[in-house]
């Protein structure tokens, strides 16, 4: 895959137009993240309407992540073949269709199909936004825009927590998701008419460069063949796992049970996890660039995550302290953006798109594994209690399930220790 920045460094497009083009891609990513975490404030409603337990609900939420993660390896290379404009437009339309199907589902099987389509349609936005950023902005701004893209995603996730929970106090979850489907349709139309794959001053070679199917497959194979890339992907997965498992699904019912909160209030505290990530992503990238190190920020983030998780699970503390830990945990998760820069520095330029997709596979795949597994542990340790027609899990049962997160974070720390520092320089230098 060619380098994302295809326009002449001496002739830049209109600053406003560049920001507008990138912002539509980032908005698509924000929508995808909104849909990713929205089940966390619908846990009781979904379990009741579909008559399922925690394990099934975990899989229903995580099927989004299964398909999303599976797309990330080929997506980067596919962008070179068909362009981010077509890919983002079509994918966000598919996500909207999935949201509408999920909102009208009468059975859990139909809900699975809807959730699958939402994940399928959300899979292009992040990588597409990065490619647009690389093509429409100067190279020196790429790391910052990577963090800002993550910031946009977290903003969508925040809307899918407390604001959505508050909305559900005046309407039902099906109506709320139908509204989100309509928004996706409007965004798809806006993207098609406003976004262009290259700025108007891009040279003809940049516009015409399309990878063949053979090159696409070769790039994916090279990304998968690198042990160092696998280690980086696991390090990224360890940082995002708690965010996607706790902040993306199980945090709201846990805080409701532990502190006796109602759903909107619990969601507002879980939102601190996403706010932390929204701050940590651009800050982590900036700090890494500023100190000229990749490994040191990842070591600090991985270690701090383990400490936060251990305190949350083993120490009885006031809600205010728990909220602070939730925020710090999200802040540390944001450091995963450093893994994208690290992966680019240890691989040749021709496969950067495929490598970026693979790292994103690890980051999102963490939630695909942890969400249903935690649900499985909850069901295995369920004491038979019911509340409002759905299974009720004790605080101790949640703590047993959350031990998985500590083990996951320790795995990530081991991976970071095994990495070599790049000092922010490509391997070829």
Secondary structure, 3 states (H helix, E strand, C coil): CCCCCCCCCCCCCCHHHHHHHHHHHHHHHHHHHHHHHHHHHCHHHHHHHHCCCHHHHHHHHHHHHHHHHHHHHHHHHHHHHHCHHHHHHHHHHHHHHHHHHHHCCCCHHHHHHHHHHHHHHHCCHHHHHHHHHHHHCCHHHHHHHHHHHHHHHHHHHHHHHHHHHHHCCCCCHHHHHHHHHHHHHHHHHHHHHHCCCCCCCCCHHHHHCCCCHHHHHHHHHHHHHCHHHHHHHHHHHHHHHHHHHHHHHHHHHHHHHHHCCCHHHHHHHHHHHHHHHHHHHHHHHHHHHHHCCCHHHHHHHHHHHHHHHHHHHHCCCCHHHHHHHHHHHHHHHHHHHHHHHHHHHCCCHHHHHHHHHHHHHHHHHHHHHHHHHHHHHHHHCCCCCEECCEECCCHHHHHHHHHHHHHHHHHHHHHHHHCCCCCCCCCCC
